[in-house]
Amino acid sequence: MNAVIDTIVQRRSVRFFKPDALPRDALNEILRAAQSAASGAGTQLWRFVVVDDAAFRTKLAALALPRYQKWMERAPGFLKDVRQQIDAVVKDPIYYNAPAVVFVIGSGMTADFDCSMVCGNMMVAAKSLGIGSCWVYFGQLPVKEPEVSAALELKDGEKVYGPILLGYPQEGLPPAAPRKAPIVKWISAG
């Protein structure tokens, strides 16, 4: 099979990371792949904030935790069950103690589409380098806090995508979730 397709198929969301810092060269390669994503009219209206400072990651997690707990109170049963299983084994249910957190920040009319592709490229690139990744919605919970917004230098019209967690997997890759067969309709010429 094709090496790129193999990497895509083998990528998994990693929630258990070794504490080892990631080499700056590897992070730059991941960001280079992210920067190569498609964008509406080639605008590339995104930027990255990489947090690899343990003290700031701890502060982010502390700010996000109360909002996460409120979300958990309202979460549907099946999501609550999944999250409780994860929370029972991780100290940080927001960023999973990942050594690097990458905030993808985008703006513009096509940012929702463009930045989704940026995040996808980032996670596939990480897998190709033996680095685990996870897209975490909860990681954006503290971005409205003045201190976090200032650190990210968020401007009017900008939105945070991800963030994407990066680090070496603690226990290898988790098993793949069962994949549904694709739903495909073909419209073909005779």
C-alpha positions in Angstrom: 0.0 0.0 0.0 1.0 3.6 -0.3 3.1 5.0 2.6 1.0 8.2 2.9 -2.3 6.2 3.0 -0.8 3.8 5.5 0.1 6.8 7.8 -3.4 8.2 7.5 -5.0 4.8 8.3 -2.7 4.1 11.2 -3.1 7.5 12.9 -4.8 7.4 16.3 -5.8 9.9 18.9 -3.2 9.6 21.7 -4.2 10.6 25.2 -1.2 9.2 27.2 2.1 10.9 26.5 5.6 10.5 27.7 6.9 13.7 29.5 9.7 14.0 27.0 10.0 17.3 25.2 9.6 17.2 21.5 12.6 18.4 19.4 12.1 21.8 17.9 13.1 20.3 14.4 10.2 17.8 14.6 7.7 20.5 15.7 8.9 22.7 12.8 8.4 19.8 10.3 4.9 19.3 11.6 4.1 23.0 11.3 5.6 22.9 7.7 3.2 20.1 6.8 0.3 22.1 8.5 1.2 25.2 6.5 1.0 23.2 3.3 -2.8 22.6 3.8 -5.2 23.8 1.1 -6.9 27.1 1.7 -9.7 29.1 0.1 -8.1 31.1 -2.8 -4.7 30.3 -1.3 -5.2 32.8 1.5 -3.6 30.8 4.3 -5.2 32.9 7.0 -4.0 30.9 9.9 -1.2 31.0 12.4 0.2 28.8 15.2 0.9 29.3 18.9 3.0 26.4 20.3 2.9 26.0 24.0 5.7 23.8 25.3 6.1 25.5 28.6 4.9 23.1 31.4 3.9 25.9 33.8 1.7 27.6 31.1 0.2 24.3 30.1 -0.7 23.7 33.8 -2.3 27.1 34.0 -4.3 26.5 30.8 -5.6 23.2 32.3 -6.5 24.8 35.6 -8.5 27.5 33.7 -10.2 25.0 31.5 -11.2 22.5 34.2 -14.2 24.3 35.7 -15.7 24.9 32.3 -15.0 21.2 31.4 -16.8 20.1 34.6 -19.8 22.3 33.7 -19.8 20.7 30.3 -19.7 17.2 31.9 -22.8 18.0 33.9 -24.8 18.6 30.7 -23.1 16.0 28.5 -25.2 13.2 27.0 -24.9 9.9 28.8 -22.7 8.1 26.2 -20.2 11.0 26.1 -20.2 11.3 29.8 -19.4 7.6 30.1 -16.5 7.8 27.7 -15.1 10.9 29.3 -15.4 9.4 32.8 -13.3 6.4 31.7 -10.6 8.7 30.4 -10.8 11.0 33.5 -10.3 8.0 35.8 -6.8 7.4 34.4 -5.4 10.8 33.5 -4.3 13.6 35.8 -5.1 16.3 33.2 -8.4 15.6 31.3 -8.0 18.6 29.1 -4.4 18.5 27.7 -3.5 14.9 28.8 -0.1 16.2 30.0 1.1 16.5 26.4 4.5 18.2 26.1 3.3 20.4 23.3 -0.1 22.1 22.6 -0.5 23.8 19.3 -3.3 26.4 18.9 -4.3 26.8 15.3 -5.7 30.3 15.0 -7.6 31.3 11.8 -9.7 34.0 10.3 -11.6 34.7 7.1 -14.6 33.3 5.3 -13.2 29.8 4.8 -11.3 29.4 8.1 -13.6 26.6 9.4 -12.7 24.5 6.4 -9.1 25.6 5.9 -8.1 25.2 9.6 -9.7 21.8 9.7 -7.3 20.7 6.9 -4.4 22.4 8.7 -5.2 20.3 11.8 -5.5 17.1 9.8 -2.2 17.7 8.1 -0.6 18.3 11.5 -1.8 15.1 12.9 -0.8 13.0 9.9 2.6 14.6 9.9 3.1 13.9 13.6 2.2 10.2 13.0 4.8 10.0 10.2 7.5 11.2 12.7 6.4 8.7 15.4 4.7 11.5 17.4 1.2 11.0 18.8 -1.5 13.7 18.5 -5.0 14.4 19.6 -7.4 17.2 18.6 -9.1 18.4 21.8 -12.2 20.6 21.8 -11.8 21.1 25.6 -8.4 22.7 25.0 -10.0 25.8 23.7 -12.2 26.4 26.8 -9.8 28.9 28.5 -9.1 31.0 25.4 -11.6 33.7 26.5 -9.7 34.2 29.7 -7.9 37.6 29.4 -4.5 36.1 30.3 -4.8 33.3 27.7 -6.3 35.5 25.0 -3.4 38.0 25.5 -0.8 35.2 25.4 -2.3 33.8 22.2 -2.6 37.4 20.9 -6.1 36.8 19.7 -7.5 39.5 17.5 -11.1 40.3 16.5 -12.4 37.9 13.9 -9.9 35.1 14.9 -11.0 31.7 16.1 -9.0 28.9 17.8 -9.1 25.5 16.0 -7.9 22.5 17.9 -5.8 22.7 19.8 -3.7 19.8 18.7 -1.8 17.9 21.4 1.6 16.5 20.4 4.0 14.1 22.2 5.5 10.7 22.2 2.9 8.0 23.0 3.4 6.5 26.4 2.1 3.1 25.5 2.3 3.0 21.8 -0.8 3.7 19.7 -4.2 2.8 21.0 -6.2 0.3 19.0 -8.3 1.6 16.2 -11.9 2.4 16.9 -14.1 0.3 14.7 -14.6 2.0 11.4 -17.9 2.1 9.6 -18.1 1.3 6.0 -18.2 4.5 3.9 -21.5 5.6 2.6 -20.9 6.2 -1.1 -23.1 7.1 -4.0 -21.6 6.8 -7.4 -22.9 8.8 -10.3 -21.0 7.5 -13.3 -21.3 7.8 -17.0 -22.9 4.7 -18.6 
